[in-house]
Structure formats: C-alpha cells, structure tokens
Amino acid sequence: MTEQKHHRFSLSTGIEMDAFTAGDPANPAIIFLHGFPESHRTWRHQMAHFSDRFFCIAPDQRGYRNSSKPQNIDAYTADKLTADIFALADALGIHNFIIAGHDWGGAIAWSVALNGQPGGLNPAWAGRVTRAIIANAPHPYLFQRLMINDMQQRAASQYMRAFRDPANDALVREAGLTGLMRKTVSWDKPSAMEPEERAALLNDWQDRDACFG
C-alpha cells in the first residue's frame, strides 16, 4: 500500500481538517471526498493506483474523525462544505484540481465542480475544477426531479430520513453510528473489506461527537 502523508490544516473557513496525501505535488491534483459515514480511508486503493501520475489528496471532511466536528446543524450546509474544499486546496498551494466524490462526498463534489466554474458562489473559485469524477451521487437537478416524478427512486431514498430523525438519537447514543447503519440499511458485510479496516471504521463510528456532528 502506498504510504500516505498526514497533514493538519487550519482552514480559512474556521475549521481544523486532517488530510492525507500521496504522490508528487508537482503532478496534477485529485481531491477525493468520502461518503457518509466514512473517512479518507475510503480512497486508499485509488490513491495507491493514481499516486504515480497524480498528487492525491483525501481529507477527513468536516464532522469526521479528527477534523473539526461543530455540533450546530447550520455548520454542515453545502456551501460551507464546498468552501472547505477550496480552502483545503489553498492550504496545499493548489490552484487547479480534479474533484472525485462518492455518496455524500459525491454530492459535495458536484457542488465543488459546479462552483469551480464561472458563475458559482465565489468568483475566486471560477475555473479551478478541471474535471469531476462522481460515484453513487446523481447530478443534483436530476436527483430532485426523480424525487418528484419517480416513486421507485423516492422509496429507495427514504433511508436518508432515518439519518435525520431525532427519534434515532437514543439508538446512536447507545450504539454509535453502527446501530443506526444496521437498522436503516442493514449494514454489515465483513467480507467486503480487510478486517483491520473494518475494525477501524467501527471504532470511528463510536465517536459520539462525530455521530451528532
């Protein structure tokens, strides 16, 4: 496995963020955004594969692992999570980059990609995102349309409501995110990852600040 370097940044958005890098900083950069409720480790195989040609960066996003975990819901709006990624690029001295995202990280990657073009939230970001690689996260316009017009997609997306339902807070306090994931999406497939990776993920899911952040 390619060695990853750990960095800790105080971002201009006011949070502390851990990020892990692999490859030569002189190469084109890819920023990888993990999904919920994962970490930079999601991308360990991709970083190993691409680090000979790209400078690979995988943060633990706001609310995860040792990065800042503000407890106010308003701290997690898409504009703030998007700004974190441009601030991370600035902290690394990177202007142009490719954005890659999976799941909730894919949703944020769409926002980063769209706002990295002219006409986005911040004129200073325009033109900075050269490509976007999105997995398991449809274009936001398409997703909104399907939620209105496609009953099958609407039904398939109902698990997201459980993540937001305060009625599940007691379960999360008792069993961490593991309990919530098992209840809502029947999560548990030990054969899908290395035992040490699974153990590390389950340990991360016990951090109650991260659970509620």
C-alpha positions in Angstrom: 0.0 0.0 0.0 1.3 3.4 -0.9 2.4 5.5 2.0 0.2 8.4 2.8 1.4 11.6 4.5 -0.8 13.1 7.2 -1.4 16.9 7.3 -3.3 19.1 9.7 -4.6 22.4 8.4 -6.3 25.4 10.0 -8.5 26.3 7.1 -9.7 29.8 6.2 -13.3 28.5 6.8 -12.5 28.3 10.5 -12.1 24.6 11.0 -9.3 22.2 11.5 -9.0 19.5 8.9 -6.9 16.4 8.6 -5.9 15.4 5.0 -3.7 12.6 3.7 -1.7 12.9 0.5 0.2 10.5 -1.8 2.3 11.3 -4.9 4.3 14.2 -6.2 2.8 17.7 -5.5 4.2 18.7 -8.9 1.7 16.4 -10.6 -2.0 17.3 -11.4 -4.0 17.1 -8.2 -7.1 15.0 -7.4 -9.1 15.7 -4.2 -11.1 12.7 -3.1 -14.2 13.2 -0.9 -15.5 10.3 1.1 -19.2 9.5 1.8 -21.2 9.1 5.0 -20.1 7.9 7.4 -16.7 7.1 6.2 -13.2 8.7 6.1 -10.2 9.3 3.9 -9.5 5.6 4.1 -12.3 5.0 1.6 -9.8 6.0 -1.1 -6.8 4.0 0.0 -6.8 1.8 -3.1 -7.4 4.6 -5.6 -4.7 6.7 -4.1 -2.3 3.9 -4.4 -3.3 3.4 -8.0 -3.1 7.0 -9.1 -0.2 8.4 -7.0 2.4 7.7 -9.7 0.7 10.2 -12.0 -1.3 12.5 -9.7 -1.0 14.3 -6.4 -3.7 12.6 -4.5 -5.4 14.3 -1.5 -8.1 12.7 0.7 -9.4 14.8 3.6 -11.4 13.7 6.6 -14.2 16.2 5.9 -15.8 18.4 8.5 -17.5 16.3 11.1 -15.4 13.2 10.6 -12.6 11.5 12.6 -10.2 14.1 14.0 -11.3 17.0 11.8 -13.4 19.7 13.5 -16.9 18.5 14.5 -19.1 21.5 15.1 -22.4 20.4 16.7 -24.6 23.1 15.1 -26.6 21.8 12.2 -26.1 25.0 10.3 -22.3 24.3 10.2 -23.0 21.5 7.6 -24.8 23.3 4.8 -23.5 22.5 1.4 -21.9 26.0 0.8 -19.7 25.5 3.9 -18.7 22.0 3.0 -17.9 23.3 -0.5 -15.8 26.2 0.8 -13.8 23.8 3.0 -12.5 22.0 -0.2 -11.4 25.2 -1.9 -9.8 26.3 1.4 -8.0 22.9 1.6 -6.7 23.4 -2.0 -5.5 26.9 -1.0 -3.8 25.5 2.1 -1.9 23.0 -0.1 -1.0 25.7 -2.6 -3.1 24.1 -5.3 -5.0 26.2 -7.8 -6.5 23.7 -10.3 -7.7 20.3 -9.3 -9.8 17.3 -10.3 -12.6 16.6 -7.8 -13.7 13.0 -7.0 -16.5 12.0 -4.7 -18.6 9.1 -3.5 -22.1 9.1 -1.9 -22.5 12.3 0.2 -19.0 13.2 -0.8 -20.2 12.9 -4.4 -23.0 15.4 -3.6 -20.4 17.8 -2.3 -18.2 17.0 -5.3 -21.0 18.1 -7.6 -21.2 21.4 -5.7 -17.4 21.9 -5.8 -17.4 21.1 -9.5 -20.3 23.4 -10.4 -18.9 26.2 -8.2 -15.5 25.7 -9.7 -16.9 27.1 -12.9 -17.7 30.8 -13.8 -21.0 31.9 -12.2 -20.5 30.0 -8.9 -20.7 31.1 -5.3 -17.3 32.7 -5.3 -15.6 34.3 -8.3 -12.2 33.3 -6.9 -13.2 29.6 -7.5 -14.1 30.0 -11.1 -12.1 27.8 -13.5 -10.3 25.9 -10.7 -12.0 22.5 -11.1 -10.9 20.8 -14.3 -12.7 17.5 -14.1 -15.2 15.8 -11.8 -15.5 12.1 -11.1 -18.7 11.2 -9.2 -19.7 7.8 -7.9 -23.2 7.0 -6.4 -24.4 10.6 -6.4 -26.6 11.8 -9.3 -26.5 15.3 -10.6 -28.5 17.5 -8.1 -31.0 18.6 -10.7 -31.6 15.1 -11.9 -32.0 13.8 -8.3 -34.5 16.5 -7.4 -36.5 15.7 -10.5 -36.5 12.0 -9.8 -37.6 12.5 -6.2 -40.7 14.3 -7.5 -41.5 12.1 -10.6 -40.1 8.7 -9.8 -41.9 6.8 -7.0 -39.4 4.0 -7.1 -36.5 6.4 -6.5 -38.4 8.2 -3.8 -39.0 5.0 -2.0 -35.3 3.9 -2.4 -34.1 7.2 -0.8 -36.3 7.0 2.3 -33.4 5.7 4.4 -31.9 9.2 4.4 -34.9 10.3 6.5 -33.7 7.9 9.3 -30.4 9.7 9.4 -32.2 12.9 10.2 -34.8 11.6 12.5 -34.3 12.7 16.2 -36.2 9.5 17.2 -33.0 7.6 16.4 -30.8 9.8 18.7 -31.2 7.4 21.6 -30.0 4.5 19.4 -27.0 6.5 18.3 -26.1 7.4 21.9 -26.3 3.8 22.9 -24.7 2.0 19.9 -23.0 4.8 17.9 -23.5 5.0 14.1 -23.1 1.2 13.9 -26.5 0.8 15.4 -28.1 3.3 13.0 -26.4 1.8 9.9 -27.5 -1.7 10.8 -31.1 -0.5 11.5 -31.5 1.7 8.4 -29.6 0.0 5.6 -28.8 -3.5 7.2 -25.1 -2.6 7.0 -22.6 -5.3 7.8 -20.6 -7.2 5.3 -17.4 -8.3 6.9 -16.0 -9.8 3.7 -16.2 -6.5 1.9 -13.0 -5.1 3.5 -9.9 -6.1 5.3 -10.5 -7.0 9.0 -8.3 -4.2 10.2 -10.1 -1.6 8.0 -13.5 -2.8 9.2 -12.3 -2.6 12.9 -11.0 1.0 12.3 -14.3 2.0 10.7 -16.4 0.6 13.5 -14.2 2.3 16.0 -14.7 5.7 14.2 -18.4 5.1 14.4 -18.3 5.1 18.2 -17.1 8.8 18.4 -20.3 10.5 19.7 -19.1 14.0 18.7 -18.8 12.7 15.1 -22.1 10.9 15.3 -24.0 14.0 16.1 -21.8 16.4 14.2 
